Structures are given as structure tokens and as C-alpha cells.
Amino acid sequence: MTELNARRIAATILDGFNRHYRIFLDITAAARKRFATCDWPAQRQAASDRINLYTQRVTEATARLQAEFDLAGEADEELWREVKLRYIGLLYEHKQPELAETFYNSVFTWLFHRRYYNNDNIFVRPGLSTEYLDDNDPVYDSYYPMHHGLTRSVRAVLQAFPCDLPYEDLNRDVHRLVRHVKDTHLPDLELRRHFQLQVLRAPFYRNKAAYIVGRAINGADIIPFVIPILNNERGGVYVDTLLMEGDDIANLFSFARAYFMVETHTPAAVVHFLNRMLPTKTKADLYTAIGLQKQGKSEFYRGFLHHLSHSTDQLEIAPGVKGMVMTVFTMPSYPYVFKVINDYFRPPKEVDRKTVKRKYQIVKMHDRVGRMADTLEYSYAAFPIDRINDELLEELKSKCGKSLEFEADKVIVRHVYIERRLDPLNLYFQHATYEQKENAVIGFGNALKEMAAANIFAGDLLFKNFGVTRHGRVIFYDYDEIEFMTAINFRRIPPPRTPEDEMAAEPWYSVAPNDVFPEEFASFLLVDPDIRKAFMKHHRDLLDAAFWKGIQADIEQGVQRDVFPYSASKRFCNIYAQE
């Protein structure tokens, strides 16, 4: 009977996963049509809908198991060891075994207490290899410029792009790509006999763009490249630029951007391809980037366990100004921070735990336009107590005691957010040169503008809520006060009625809860003369309520502003403007 139930339970879980991935692929595949028809609102909605799919399918599978097999309370470990073995057998020849294992873990952990979470019952370690899954249906094609010529090879790459629209001017785009490669990259590159271009068959769709993703193989060298394709909204498409610099491509795949839509039946093969292109990105980063954020969480957790086993430093309070809403900690050898919601928020904070979680979820579901850090959200995360230093442990007990459980040699945190560790902007300014300050101020202002264009107002604009990446990009990461732009009333401060008004401690004008006076930003942001000088040079418009109202008007009229994940100076329309 145990064997029969195990077989049926395993089949039921896999059926739930297969249903999930079919729906996931249906939404993803439709990105091609949405791109061709310029249906940008539907593209944004689909990106949001796809994030919710996983939880919906796990809920369905869990309910079905409970109804059909009366699974509740204590886990029968003998049964579940058999279920796991049967499940592994069902994954033979499956194209998404790693995703199916993660789905299995999700179902099990929804059903039973965490004391059962070990590799006997769930896939703490992967059960199956994902190497060479695409041998019968390769995820990429190869082109050979040394045999067929660079121009013909580039033309073939563009013509292989699956699109329902013609190129605006294919000859022009081929000429620009070939010229750009020869002018900027080939002069310093000694081509080997077997030089080839390897290009993923599935385009990467996000927002208003499609991307052809590939790598050039030149002997032992691997040179990544990405070709952004845009819709001219007049019935044609065109090549916008060629990205070959490491920083540009890393920024395209940044943790601060929305997830790509990539139609693939073998995601492990796509991730393996990308990993060779982007060796600084982890498997967790890359699964997340292509919209498989639950698999990204699994890979991240395995990586964290590995890091704990191969390090000795302790978790400690993160550097920077302590927030009133979150307790933030990190490990010096680990490039992430852990954020736990405090039990109590001191005035003037007026939000509660539910509001904080809702606002972090807004960011998860929203287009982050390269300016808002993605978060990994975990429940009942276990940390070895001997890896937590005394100062942090006391801080957690005093500020987050309601979120903690103590279990033998572990501290269990009931709810935690994990983000990439950045250099807080306020600390960055303390050791920056004037040039670095100016670049960071430009980035800070651009972050506010790009977020606003995506209908997000940061709320708390203090520099401590922004960070600087290793590439020098300014990212926002503290979300408890964000609001939709359309909910804000941007106002100018009315002139004082009398001299007494101007000298009064309290404002002489009424202030509603969502009123914002942009001219006040200068009083708390521009104290440092260098920062003021750079800000007034590049972003004076941010102090004018009319600027913000203009963005609001665009949002209300359904205008989606272009926010390119690369510099405007890289665009072919600017490089070849005279042609």
C-alpha cells in the first residue's frame, strides 16, 4: 500500500508542476505577439501575472494531495522517502527536472513542519543532473564567419530572429553591426580559424524590447554580445545597438531589473549558456533573470549552505545608518544582506508590518527599471547560532523577538528578505572624490526619474536608502515608504502671506498626507557643497513640482516612457546620426 500511495503522490505532484510550466510557457510565448503589436500594458501585466503563477499551482497541488490522500499533521517519513524515489524515477528524460524538484520541495514544505526538511524527504541537494538536456533540441545555433564571412553570418543571425514583423531596413542594420564590430572590437582581436558565433534561439523579451543573446567563441576566449531589437511602432523592427562590454551586459541582467520572458523547454541549458557568458553571475541570478525566481531561490539557498560550510566569519549588523523598520545584517565574506522587520516602529514611522510586506511585494511585481533591488523572501530561515555575533543576536532579540524561534543550535527567523549588498550612498559620499560624487549624483537623479516613469515614488529620498553597485550604478533598496506616482500630490510651497508667516515654526499652508513639495528636497539632500553643485547642474528639475506633474500626466495618459538598460550614447541612432 505504501508503494502504491508513493507512486500516486509522486505522480500528483509532478502533474501539478507540469500544469504550472505549461501555463508559464503559454504566458511567456505570447510575449512575441505582444512585442509585435506594441501591447506594452499587456506585457507589463503578463510579467506581473507570471510571478503569481507558482504559488497558485503549489496551492492547487497541496489541496489535491490533502483531499485525495488525507495528508495532514505528522509526515510519514518512510512513505515520503519512497515518494521521493518514485518522483526521481518520473523525472527521467524530463526537460525541467531541477524545476520539478523545487516544486516538490514547495509542496512538501507547505504540508509539513520544518523538522522534516532534510535530504531524505526533500531535495536539499539536486537529485538529477541537468547537463546535456538539450542534445536532441539545442537551445542555440552556431554561425561561422571565417567560412561564410562576417556580413553573411550577421545577416543570418538577424534573419533567424523569430518575429511577426519585417526589419525596417535589414541591410542598414547588418551594415551597422558589422561596422561597429570592426571599428570597436576586431582591431584588437586576432581571430582563430574556428571563430564562431553561438546565438540562443529564443529571444529575451522585456518591456518594449527583444534581445538576441549570444557569445563569440575565439579559441579559449568567450565574448558575450547582445543585440537589442526595438519596434518602431509603424509595422517594423530595427537593431538599436550592439552590447559587448561586460558592464553593459551585466547591467542588462541586473538584479534591479524585471525578469525576462524566454520561451524554453530546457531552462537549465539556457542558464548553462548564460553562465559561460556571464561568469560573475550565479545560477541563482540567471534562473531568476529568466523568470524562474523560485528556482533562483533554491539555487541561492544551496549556495548559502555551501558558503556556511566553507567559511568561518560571523553574521553581524550591516554598516550604515540603522533603520527604524528593519534590522539588517550581513556576513563580511558574503555579498548579501538579510533584512528582518522590527516588532515595533518608533515615530515618525506610521507603517505597520502588513504595509511593509505589501510594499515589498509591489516592488517584486513591478518593473524595477534597473533602479530597485530585487529581494528574495524566505519563511522560517535557519541560521546557526554560533555564526551570529553577540551584538547582532542582542539586536535581533530586542527588535525582532516576535520573529524568532530558538531550536537547539539554530535561530529560526520566521520572515526575512535577502538583497544584494551595496555600498550605502551616504557612506559612499564620505570617501568619494568630486568626480565620483558627481557621477553618483547623476545616478541618484536618474534613479528617481526612471522610477517615477515606472509610476514609483521613492517616498524617503535620504541617501541612506540608496546604494552603489560595484559597477557604480545607484540602486534604491528601502521600500517601506514607496508610493505610486499617481497617488502623490506634488505642490509648490505657496508664498508667505506676511513676514510672520515666513518666520513661523509651523508652515502657513495646509499639508495633506500625500502632499509632496519637491523644492524641500534641497534642504535635506544638498547639504554638501559638492553634492549641491552636481545636483543643480544635472537634476535641478527634480526640485520643481511641474516636472513631477508632467510624469504623472504621461502615466495617466498611458504613455510608457523609454528606459533603456544602456547609455543613450550606445544607440546606433546616435552613433550613426549623420548617415
C-alpha positions in Angstrom: 0.0 0.0 0.0 2.9 2.4 0.8 4.4 1.8 -2.6 1.1 2.4 -4.4 0.4 5.6 -2.4 4.0 6.8 -3.0 3.6 6.3 -6.8 0.3 8.1 -6.8 1.5 11.0 -4.6 4.6 11.4 -6.8 2.6 11.5 -10.0 0.1 14.0 -8.5 3.0 16.4 -7.6 4.6 16.1 -11.0 1.2 16.6 -12.6 0.9 19.9 -10.7 4.3 21.0 -11.8 3.7 20.1 -15.5 0.5 22.1 -15.4 2.4 25.1 -13.9 5.1 25.0 -16.5 2.6 24.8 -19.4 0.8 27.9 -18.2 4.2 29.6 -17.6 5.3 28.9 -21.1 1.9 30.0 -22.6 2.3 33.4 -21.0 6.0 33.6 -22.0 5.4 32.5 -25.6 2.8 35.3 -26.0 5.5 37.9 -25.4 6.3 37.6 -29.1 2.8 38.7 -30.2 2.7 41.5 -27.5 6.0 42.8 -28.8 4.8 42.7 -32.4 1.6 44.5 -31.6 3.2 47.1 -29.2 0.9 45.9 -26.5 3.1 47.3 -23.7 0.4 47.4 -21.0 -0.3 43.7 -21.6 3.4 43.0 -21.5 3.7 44.6 -18.1 0.6 42.8 -16.8 1.9 39.4 -18.1 5.1 39.9 -16.3 3.2 40.5 -13.1 0.8 37.6 -13.6 3.6 35.2 -14.3 5.1 35.9 -10.8 1.9 34.7 -9.1 1.6 31.5 -11.1 3.9 29.4 -8.9 2.1 30.0 -5.6 -1.3 29.3 -7.3 -0.1 25.9 -8.7 1.5 24.9 -5.4 -1.7 25.7 -3.6 -3.7 23.6 -6.0 -1.3 20.6 -5.8 -1.3 20.8 -2.0 -5.1 20.9 -1.8 -5.4 18.0 -4.1 -2.9 15.9 -2.1 -4.8 16.7 1.2 -8.1 15.8 -0.4 -7.0 12.6 -2.1 -4.5 11.2 0.4 -5.6 12.8 3.7 -2.1 14.3 4.3 -2.1 16.4 7.5 -0.2 16.7 10.7 2.9 14.4 11.1 4.8 13.3 8.0 5.2 9.6 7.4 8.9 9.6 6.7 9.0 6.1 5.3 6.3 7.0 2.9 7.9 10.2 1.8 11.3 8.6 1.2 9.5 6.3 -1.2 7.7 9.2 -2.7 10.9 11.0 -3.4 12.5 7.9 -5.0 9.4 7.4 -7.2 9.5 11.1 -8.1 13.1 10.9 -9.2 12.1 8.0 -11.5 9.4 10.1 -13.1 11.9 12.8 -13.9 14.0 10.5 -16.2 14.0 12.3 -19.6 12.1 15.3 -18.2 13.3 18.6 -19.6 12.9 20.6 -16.4 13.9 18.2 -13.6 15.5 20.9 -11.5 12.3 23.0 -11.6 10.2 19.9 -10.8 12.4 19.1 -7.8 11.9 22.7 -6.5 8.1 22.3 -7.0 8.2 19.1 -5.0 10.1 20.9 -2.2 7.5 23.7 -2.1 4.6 21.2 -1.9 6.3 19.2 0.9 7.2 22.3 2.9 3.6 23.6 2.7 2.3 20.3 4.1 4.7 19.6 6.9 6.7 21.2 9.7 10.3 22.3 9.1 11.7 19.5 11.3 11.2 17.2 8.3 13.2 19.4 5.9 16.2 17.1 5.2 17.6 15.4 2.1 15.7 12.2 2.9 12.4 13.9 2.4 13.1 16.8 0.0 15.7 17.9 -2.5 18.2 19.8 -0.3 20.7 18.7 -2.9 19.7 18.1 -6.5 18.6 14.6 -7.4 19.4 14.7 -11.1 22.0 16.2 -13.4 20.8 18.9 -15.8 23.9 18.6 -18.1 23.3 18.0 -21.8 19.5 18.1 -21.6 19.2 19.9 -24.9 21.3 17.5 -27.0 18.2 16.5 -29.1 16.9 20.0 -29.3 19.7 22.5 -29.0 18.9 25.9 -27.4 21.4 27.7 -29.6 22.7 27.9 -33.2 26.2 28.3 -34.4 27.5 30.6 -37.2 30.9 30.6 -38.8 32.2 34.0 -40.0 35.6 32.5 -41.0 33.8 30.2 -43.5 30.9 32.4 -44.7 32.1 35.9 -44.0 31.1 38.2 -41.1 28.4 40.1 -43.1 26.6 36.9 -44.2 26.8 35.5 -40.6 25.4 38.6 -39.1 22.6 38.7 -41.6 21.8 35.1 -40.8 21.6 35.9 -37.1 19.2 38.7 -37.7 17.0 36.7 -40.1 16.8 33.9 -37.5 15.1 36.2 -35.0 11.5 35.0 -34.8 9.3 38.0 -35.4 6.0 38.7 -37.0 7.2 42.0 -38.4 9.8 42.8 -41.1 13.0 44.8 -40.4 12.7 48.5 -41.1 16.0 48.3 -43.0 17.8 44.9 -42.8 20.7 46.0 -45.0 21.3 49.1 -42.8 21.2 47.1 -39.6 23.6 44.4 -40.9 26.0 47.2 -42.1 25.9 49.0 -38.8 26.5 45.8 -36.8 29.4 44.7 -39.0 30.9 48.2 -39.0 30.5 48.5 -35.2 32.3 45.2 -34.6 35.1 46.0 -37.0 35.6 49.5 -35.7 35.4 48.9 -32.0 36.3 45.2 -31.3 38.0 43.3 -34.1 41.1 45.6 -34.4 42.4 44.2 -31.1 41.2 40.7 -31.7 43.2 38.0 -33.5 40.6 35.7 -35.0 41.2 32.0 -34.7 40.4 29.6 -37.5 37.3 28.2 -35.7 35.9 31.6 -34.7 32.2 31.2 -34.3 29.0 32.9 -33.1 26.7 31.0 -30.8 23.2 32.5 -30.5 20.3 31.4 -28.3 17.3 30.5 -30.4 14.8 32.1 -28.0 14.8 35.9 -27.9 14.7 37.6 -24.5 11.7 39.9 -24.2 11.3 42.6 -21.5 9.2 45.8 -21.5 9.4 47.3 -25.0 12.4 45.4 -26.3 13.5 42.0 -27.6 17.1 40.9 -27.2 19.2 38.5 -29.3 21.7 36.9 -26.9 24.9 35.2 -28.0 28.6 34.7 -27.5 31.5 34.8 -29.8 34.0 31.9 -29.4 37.5 32.7 -30.4 39.8 29.9 -29.3 39.8 30.0 -25.5 38.1 33.4 -25.4 34.3 33.8 -24.9 33.0 37.2 -25.9 29.4 37.9 -24.9 27.1 40.0 -27.0 23.5 41.2 -27.0 21.6 42.8 -29.9 18.6 44.8 -28.7 15.7 44.8 -31.2 13.0 47.6 -31.0 9.6 48.0 -32.6 9.4 51.3 -34.5 5.6 51.2 -33.8 5.0 51.6 -37.5 5.0 48.0 -38.6 8.7 47.2 -38.5 11.6 46.4 -36.1 15.2 47.6 -36.0 18.5 46.9 -34.3 19.1 49.6 -31.7 22.7 48.8 -30.8 25.2 46.1 -30.1 26.3 45.4 -26.5 29.7 43.7 -26.0 31.1 45.4 -22.9 30.9 43.3 -19.7 29.4 46.1 -17.6 26.6 46.7 -20.2 25.6 43.1 -20.3 25.8 42.7 -16.6 23.6 45.7 -16.2 21.1 44.2 -18.7 20.9 41.1 -16.4 21.0 43.2 -13.2 19.1 42.1 -10.1 17.4 45.5 -10.2 15.5 44.7 -13.4 12.3 42.9 -14.3 12.5 39.3 -15.3 13.0 38.4 -19.0 10.4 36.3 -20.9 12.3 33.5 -22.6 10.4 30.6 -24.2 12.4 27.4 -23.5 11.6 23.8 -22.6 15.1 23.3 -21.2 15.9 26.3 -18.9 19.0 24.5 -17.5 20.6 24.6 -20.9 19.8 28.4 -21.3 21.3 29.0 -17.8 24.4 27.0 -18.6 24.8 29.0 -21.8 24.5 32.3 -20.0 26.8 31.2 -17.2 29.6 30.8 -19.7 28.8 34.3 -21.0 28.5 35.9 -17.6 30.8 34.0 -15.2 30.2 36.6 -12.4 26.5 35.7 -12.3 25.4 32.7 -10.3 22.9 30.1 -11.3 20.6 31.7 -8.8 21.0 35.1 -10.6 20.4 33.6 -14.0 17.4 31.4 -13.2 15.8 34.5 -11.6 16.7 36.7 -14.6 14.7 34.4 -17.0 11.6 34.5 -14.7 12.2 31.3 -12.7 12.7 33.1 -9.4 11.6 30.1 -7.3 14.4 28.0 -8.8 16.6 31.0 -8.2 15.7 30.8 -4.5 16.6 27.1 -4.4 19.9 27.7 -6.0 20.6 30.7 -3.7 19.8 28.6 -0.6 22.1 25.8 -1.7 24.8 28.4 -2.3 24.3 29.9 1.1 24.6 26.4 2.8 27.7 25.8 0.8 29.2 29.2 1.9 28.4 28.5 5.6 30.3 25.2 5.3 33.3 26.8 3.7 33.6 30.0 5.9 34.2 30.9 9.5 33.2 34.6 9.8 30.1 35.6 11.7 26.9 37.4 10.8 27.0 40.9 12.0 25.0 44.2 11.9 25.3 45.7 8.4 27.2 49.0 8.2 25.3 52.2 7.7 22.5 54.1 9.5 20.2 51.7 11.3 16.7 51.9 10.0 13.5 52.2 12.1 11.7 49.5 10.2 14.2 46.8 9.5 17.1 45.1 11.3 19.8 44.5 8.6 22.7 42.1 9.0 25.3 40.6 6.8 28.4 38.4 6.7 31.7 40.1 5.6 32.5 37.2 3.2 29.1 37.1 1.7 27.7 39.7 -0.8 24.2 39.8 0.6 22.2 41.4 3.4 19.4 39.9 5.4 16.5 42.2 6.5 14.0 41.4 9.2 11.0 43.6 10.0 11.2 45.0 13.5 8.4 44.3 16.0 7.8 48.0 16.7 8.5 51.2 14.6 9.3 54.4 16.5 7.6 57.6 15.4 7.5 59.3 12.9 7.1 55.9 11.1 3.4 55.2 10.7 3.5 52.0 8.7 2.9 48.5 10.1 4.3 45.1 9.3 1.5 44.3 6.9 2.1 47.5 5.0 5.8 46.9 4.8 5.3 43.4 3.3 2.7 44.8 0.8 5.2 47.4 -0.4 8.0 44.9 -0.9 5.5 42.8 -2.9 4.7 45.8 -5.0 8.3 46.1 -6.0 8.6 42.4 -6.7 5.6 42.6 -9.1 6.6 45.9 -10.7 9.0 46.9 -13.4 12.1 47.8 -11.4 13.7 49.7 -14.4 17.2 48.8 -13.2 16.9 51.0 -10.1 15.2 48.9 -7.4 16.9 45.9 -5.9 15.1 42.6 -6.2 14.5 40.7 -3.0 14.4 37.0 -2.1 11.8 36.3 0.5 12.1 33.4 2.9 10.0 32.0 5.7 11.5 30.1 8.7 15.1 30.6 7.6 17.5 28.9 9.9 20.8 30.4 10.9 23.5 28.6 13.1 23.5 30.5 16.4 27.3 30.1 16.7 27.6 32.1 13.4 25.8 35.1 14.8 27.9 37.6 16.8 26.8 38.8 20.2 25.9 42.3 19.2 23.6 41.1 16.3 22.0 38.5 18.5 21.1 41.0 21.1 19.8 43.4 18.4 17.6 40.7 16.9 16.2 39.7 20.3 15.4 43.3 21.3 14.0 44.5 18.0 12.7 41.3 16.2 11.9 39.0 19.1 8.5 38.1 17.8 10.0 36.9 14.5 12.5 34.5 16.2 12.4 30.9 17.3 15.3 29.1 19.0 15.8 25.5 18.1 18.8 23.6 19.5 21.8 25.2 17.8 19.8 27.4 15.4 17.9 30.7 15.3 14.8 30.4 13.1 13.7 33.7 11.6 10.1 33.5 10.6 10.3 36.0 7.8 13.4 37.5 6.1 14.2 39.5 3.0 17.6 39.0 1.3 19.1 41.6 -1.0 22.4 42.1 -2.8 24.8 44.1 -0.6 25.5 47.6 -1.8 27.7 50.4 -0.6 25.2 52.8 1.1 25.2 56.1 -0.9 25.6 58.2 2.3 28.8 56.2 3.2 30.0 56.3 -0.4 29.9 60.0 -0.5 32.1 60.2 2.6 35.1 58.7 0.8 34.3 59.8 -2.8 36.3 62.2 -5.0 34.4 65.1 -6.6 34.2 63.2 -9.9 32.8 60.1 -8.1 30.3 62.3 -6.2 29.1 63.9 -9.5 28.6 60.5 -11.1 26.7 59.2 -8.1 24.5 62.3 -8.0 23.8 61.8 -11.7 22.9 58.2 -11.0 20.8 59.2 -8.0 18.7 61.7 -10.0 18.4 59.3 -12.9 17.1 56.6 -10.5 14.4 58.9 -9.2 13.4 59.9 -12.7 13.4 56.3 -14.1 11.4 55.0 -11.1 8.9 57.9 -11.5 8.4 57.0 -15.1 7.5 53.5 -14.0 4.9 55.0 -11.6 7.0 54.6 -8.4 7.9 57.5 -6.0 10.6 56.5 -3.5 9.0 58.4 -0.6 12.1 58.6 1.6 14.8 60.1 -0.6 17.6 60.1 2.0 20.8 58.9 0.6 21.0 56.0 3.2 18.2 54.3 1.3 20.2 54.1 -1.9 23.3 52.0 -2.7 26.1 51.9 -5.2 26.9 48.7 -7.1 30.4 47.6 -8.0 29.7 49.0 -11.5 28.9 52.4 -9.9 25.2 52.2 -10.5 22.8 53.8 -8.0 20.1 51.5 -6.8 17.2 52.1 -4.4 16.6 49.4 -1.7 14.4 50.6 1.1 10.7 50.3 0.2 8.6 50.9 3.3 7.6 54.4 2.1 7.2 53.9 -1.6 4.0 55.1 -3.2 2.6 55.1 -6.7 3.3 58.3 -8.5 -0.4 58.7 -9.3 -1.2 58.7 -5.5 1.1 61.7 -4.8 0.0 65.4 -4.9 3.1 67.4 -5.9 2.8 71.0 -4.9 4.8 74.2 -4.8 5.1 75.9 -1.5 2.8 79.0 -1.6 4.4 82.4 -0.9 4.1 83.6 2.8 1.2 85.9 3.4 3.1 88.0 5.9 6.7 88.3 7.3 5.4 86.5 10.4 4.4 83.5 8.2 8.0 83.2 6.9 9.5 83.2 10.4 6.9 80.8 12.0 8.0 77.4 13.2 5.0 75.7 11.6 4.0 76.0 7.9 1.5 78.7 7.0 -0.2 76.4 4.5 -2.1 73.1 4.9 -0.4 69.8 4.3 -2.3 66.7 3.4 -0.8 63.2 4.0 0.2 62.6 0.3 1.4 66.2 -0.4 5.0 66.4 -1.5 6.9 69.7 -2.0 9.9 69.0 -4.3 11.6 72.3 -3.5 12.1 71.0 0.0 14.3 68.2 -1.2 17.2 70.6 -1.3 17.1 71.3 2.4 17.9 67.7 3.4 19.7 66.3 0.3 22.0 69.2 -0.8 23.9 70.0 2.4 27.3 69.0 1.0 28.5 71.8 -1.4 29.9 69.3 -3.9 26.7 67.4 -4.0 24.7 70.6 -4.3 26.8 71.7 -7.2 26.4 68.4 -9.1 22.7 68.1 -8.4 21.9 71.7 -9.6 23.9 71.1 -12.7 22.2 67.8 -13.7 18.9 67.5 -11.9 17.6 70.9 -10.9 14.3 69.9 -12.5 13.7 67.4 -9.6 13.1 70.4 -7.3 10.2 71.6 -9.5 6.7 70.3 -8.9 5.9 70.8 -12.6 8.5 68.2 -13.5 6.8 65.5 -11.4 3.3 66.6 -12.6 4.5 66.1 -16.2 5.4 62.5 -15.5 2.1 62.0 -13.7 0.3 63.3 -16.8 2.2 60.7 -19.0 1.3 57.9 -16.7 -2.4 58.9 -16.6 -2.5 59.0 -20.4 -0.9 55.5 -20.7 2.4 56.8 -22.1 5.2 54.3 -21.3 8.4 56.2 -21.4 11.5 54.5 -22.8 14.0 53.5 -20.2 17.0 51.9 -21.9 19.2 49.5 -19.9 22.2 51.0 -21.6 23.5 54.5 -22.2 21.8 56.6 -25.0 25.3 57.2 -26.4 25.5 53.5 -27.3 22.4 53.6 -29.5 23.1 53.4 -33.3 20.7 56.2 -33.9 23.2 58.5 -32.0 26.4 56.8 -33.2 25.4 56.9 -36.9 23.2 60.0 -36.7 24.7 61.6 -39.8 24.0 58.6 -42.1 
